[in-house]
């Protein structure tokens, strides 16, 4: 093998080991003989000393971490399975590499334990109806614990809450009973309002007998128009008395 080809191969290998290019969303933590060399580098062209320097790439993009389904027993002793999604990103590459061995794995394990702990302190009704508050609580706890690792947790979303078939039937019956209760309350309120209006109307009619007679005649006209059958109504004495009073005495 010619000597110039050997030298060319050594130069190519040297340059491949020495020249690194980092993308806009990447940073490089450089170790020189095991010690951290200054602040993280990048983006752009990075020159390393082969064999002496070693660079660890860190992505600054948001990571979508899916938390596997966890078995949780709520505060009211209901067994459920819950999974979630955690959104986080590295804001300090040096801490993410030096202060924790594997920040992805550590964040995943912390998310699972936090999910079980927080949901275990909540009741099932709160979990189903106040999920936003629980998400905020999870995000607050995770962000507090991952801050020393240079990680910012921006959002946590509880995805699915799986219940046993028996519990689903219980919740369905509870919802049906609640709807029946509301229907009865609305019906009772309607009856109360109708009774109140009838009471007010009776007070008005009792103060003016002629208005009562006019209402009676109006009802007769309405029935005669709508019904084809014969209807017999008793004739009020007060209505006849109006005409008998005007007749001359015999």
C-alpha positions as CSV (number, residue, x, y, z in Angstrom):
1,X,0.0,0.0,0.0
2,X,1.5,3.4,-1.0
3,X,2.5,5.6,1.8
4,X,0.4,8.6,0.5
5,X,-2.8,6.5,0.6
6,X,-2.0,5.5,4.2
7,X,-1.5,9.2,5.1
8,X,-4.7,10.2,3.3
9,X,-6.7,7.5,5.2
10,X,-5.3,8.7,8.5
11,X,-6.2,12.3,7.7
12,X,-9.7,11.4,6.7
13,X,-10.2,9.4,9.9
14,X,-8.7,12.2,11.9
15,X,-11.1,14.8,10.4
16,X,-14.1,12.5,10.8
17,X,-13.3,12.2,14.5
18,X,-12.4,15.9,15.0
19,X,-15.2,17.6,13.0
20,X,-18.8,17.4,14.3
21,X,-21.8,19.4,13.1
22,X,-24.7,20.1,15.5
23,X,-28.1,21.0,14.3
24,X,-30.0,24.1,15.5
25,X,-31.9,22.1,18.2
26,X,-28.8,20.2,19.4
27,X,-26.1,21.0,22.0
28,X,-23.0,19.1,22.7
29,X,-21.5,18.5,26.1
30,X,-17.8,17.9,25.6
31,X,-15.6,15.9,28.0
32,X,-11.8,16.2,27.8
33,X,-10.0,13.4,29.5
34,X,-13.2,12.9,31.6
35,X,-13.7,16.5,32.7
36,X,-16.4,18.8,31.3
37,X,-15.0,21.3,28.9
38,X,-16.8,24.6,29.5
39,X,-20.4,25.2,28.6
40,X,-22.3,23.1,26.0
41,X,-21.3,23.8,22.4
42,X,-23.4,24.3,19.3
43,X,-25.2,24.6,17.1
44,X,-22.8,24.6,14.1
45,X,-19.3,23.3,13.5
46,X,-17.5,21.8,16.5
47,X,-13.8,20.8,16.4
48,X,-12.7,18.0,18.8
49,X,-9.3,16.5,19.6
50,X,-9.6,12.9,18.6
51,X,-9.2,10.3,21.4
52,X,-8.9,13.1,24.0
53,X,-12.3,14.7,23.6
54,X,-15.7,13.0,23.7
55,X,-19.0,14.8,22.9
56,X,-22.5,13.8,24.1
57,X,-25.4,15.2,21.9
58,X,-28.5,16.5,23.7
59,X,-31.7,17.5,21.9
60,X,-33.5,20.6,23.1
61,X,-36.8,19.7,21.4
62,X,-39.9,18.8,23.3
63,X,-40.1,15.1,24.1
64,X,-43.5,13.4,24.2
65,X,-43.3,10.7,26.8
66,X,-46.2,8.2,27.1
67,X,-46.6,6.8,30.6
68,X,-47.8,3.2,30.5
69,X,-51.1,2.3,32.1
70,X,-50.8,2.2,35.9
71,X,-53.0,0.3,38.4
72,X,-54.3,2.8,40.9
73,X,-56.6,2.6,43.9
74,X,-58.4,5.9,44.4
75,X,-59.1,7.4,47.8
76,X,-62.7,5.9,47.7
77,X,-61.2,2.4,47.1
78,X,-62.0,2.1,43.4
79,X,-59.5,0.2,41.3
80,X,-58.7,1.8,37.9
81,X,-56.1,1.8,35.2
82,X,-54.8,5.2,34.1
83,X,-52.2,6.2,31.5
84,X,-50.9,9.7,30.7
85,X,-48.7,11.7,28.4
86,X,-45.8,14.0,29.7
87,X,-44.4,16.8,27.6
88,X,-40.9,18.0,28.6
89,X,-37.7,19.4,27.2
90,X,-34.1,19.8,28.3
91,X,-33.2,23.4,29.2
92,X,-29.8,22.7,30.7
93,X,-27.9,20.1,28.7
94,X,-25.0,19.9,31.2
95,X,-27.3,19.0,34.2
96,X,-29.2,16.5,32.0
97,X,-25.9,14.7,31.3
98,X,-24.0,15.1,34.5
99,X,-26.6,15.1,37.3
100,X,-28.6,12.1,36.1
101,X,-27.5,8.9,34.4
102,X,-30.3,8.7,31.9
103,X,-32.8,11.6,32.0
104,X,-35.3,9.9,29.7
105,X,-35.5,6.8,31.8
106,X,-35.5,8.8,35.1
107,X,-38.3,11.1,33.9
108,X,-40.3,8.1,32.8
109,X,-40.0,6.3,36.2
110,X,-40.7,9.5,38.1
111,X,-43.9,10.1,36.0
112,X,-45.2,6.6,36.7
113,X,-44.7,6.9,40.5
114,X,-46.1,10.4,40.6
115,X,-49.2,9.3,38.6
116,X,-49.9,6.6,41.1
117,X,-49.3,8.8,44.1
118,X,-51.5,11.7,43.0
119,X,-54.4,9.7,41.6
120,X,-54.3,7.5,44.7
121,X,-55.1,10.7,46.8
122,X,-58.1,11.7,44.6
123,X,-61.6,10.3,44.5
124,X,-63.1,8.8,41.3
125,X,-65.6,11.6,40.8
126,X,-62.8,14.2,41.0
127,X,-60.7,12.3,38.5
128,X,-63.6,12.1,36.0
129,X,-64.9,15.7,36.4
130,X,-61.9,17.7,37.5
131,X,-59.2,16.3,35.3
132,X,-57.6,19.7,34.5
133,X,-56.8,20.3,38.2
134,X,-55.2,16.8,38.4
135,X,-53.2,17.5,35.3
136,X,-51.9,20.8,36.8
137,X,-51.0,19.0,40.0
138,X,-49.1,16.3,38.2
139,X,-47.2,18.9,36.1
140,X,-46.3,20.9,39.2
141,X,-44.9,17.9,41.0
142,X,-42.9,16.5,38.0
143,X,-41.5,19.9,37.1
144,X,-40.3,20.4,40.7
145,X,-38.5,17.1,40.8
146,X,-37.0,17.3,37.4
147,X,-35.7,20.9,37.7
148,X,-32.3,19.7,39.3
149,X,-31.8,17.6,36.1
150,X,-32.2,20.6,33.8
151,X,-35.6,19.4,32.5
152,X,-38.7,21.5,32.2
153,X,-42.1,19.7,32.3
154,X,-44.5,21.8,30.3
155,X,-47.6,19.7,30.4
156,X,-49.1,16.5,31.7
157,X,-52.4,15.0,30.3
158,X,-54.2,12.0,31.8
159,X,-55.4,10.1,28.7
160,X,-57.6,7.1,29.6
161,X,-59.3,6.0,32.8
162,X,-60.3,2.3,32.5
163,X,-62.9,1.0,35.0
164,X,-64.1,-2.5,35.7
165,X,-67.4,-3.5,34.1
166,X,-69.1,-3.6,37.5
167,X,-68.0,0.0,38.3
168,X,-69.2,1.2,34.9
169,X,-72.6,-0.2,35.6
170,X,-72.7,1.4,39.0
171,X,-71.8,4.8,37.5
172,X,-74.4,4.4,34.8
173,X,-77.1,3.7,37.4
174,X,-75.9,6.7,39.4
175,X,-76.1,8.9,36.4
176,X,-79.6,7.6,35.6
177,X,-80.7,8.2,39.2
178,X,-79.3,11.8,39.0
179,X,-81.2,12.5,35.8
180,X,-84.5,11.2,37.3
181,X,-83.9,13.4,40.4
182,X,-83.4,16.5,38.2
183,X,-86.5,15.6,36.2
184,X,-88.6,15.3,39.4
185,X,-87.2,18.6,40.8
186,X,-88.0,20.4,37.5
187,X,-91.5,18.9,37.5
188,X,-92.1,19.9,41.1
189,X,-90.9,23.4,40.4
190,X,-93.3,23.6,37.4
191,X,-96.2,22.4,39.6
192,X,-95.4,24.9,42.2
193,X,-95.2,27.8,39.7
194,X,-98.5,26.7,38.1
195,X,-100.2,26.5,41.6
196,X,-98.9,29.9,42.4
197,X,-100.3,31.4,39.2
198,X,-103.7,29.7,39.7
199,X,-103.8,31.1,43.3
200,X,-103.1,34.6,42.0
201,X,-105.7,34.2,39.3
202,X,-108.3,33.0,41.8
203,X,-107.6,36.0,44.0
204,X,-108.2,38.3,41.0
205,X,-111.4,36.6,39.9
206,X,-112.8,36.5,43.4
207,X,-112.5,40.3,43.7
208,X,-114.6,40.7,40.5
209,X,-117.5,38.3,40.0
210,X,-118.3,39.6,36.5
211,X,-114.8,38.6,35.4
212,X,-115.5,35.1,36.6
213,X,-118.7,35.0,34.6
214,X,-116.9,36.2,31.4
215,X,-114.3,33.6,31.9
216,X,-117.0,31.0,32.2
217,X,-118.6,32.1,29.0
218,X,-115.3,32.2,27.2
219,X,-114.6,28.6,28.2
220,X,-118.0,27.5,26.9
221,X,-117.2,29.1,23.5
222,X,-113.8,27.4,23.3
223,X,-115.3,24.0,24.1
224,X,-118.1,24.4,21.5
225,X,-115.6,25.2,18.8
226,X,-113.1,22.4,19.6
227,X,-115.5,19.6,20.5
228,X,-118.3,18.2,18.3
229,X,-119.9,16.2,21.1
230,X,-122.6,17.6,23.4
231,X,-121.4,19.0,26.7
232,X,-123.8,19.8,29.5
233,X,-122.6,22.5,31.9
234,X,-124.5,23.6,35.0
235,X,-125.6,27.2,34.7
236,X,-124.3,29.3,37.6
237,X,-127.0,31.0,39.8
238,X,-125.0,34.2,39.7
239,X,-125.1,34.3,35.9
240,X,-129.0,34.0,35.9
241,X,-129.3,36.5,38.8
242,X,-127.9,39.2,36.6
243,X,-130.9,38.9,34.3
244,X,-133.5,38.1,36.9
245,X,-132.6,41.3,38.8
246,X,-133.5,43.4,35.7
247,X,-136.9,41.7,35.2
248,X,-139.9,43.7,36.6
249,X,-141.6,42.1,39.5
250,X,-145.0,40.4,38.8
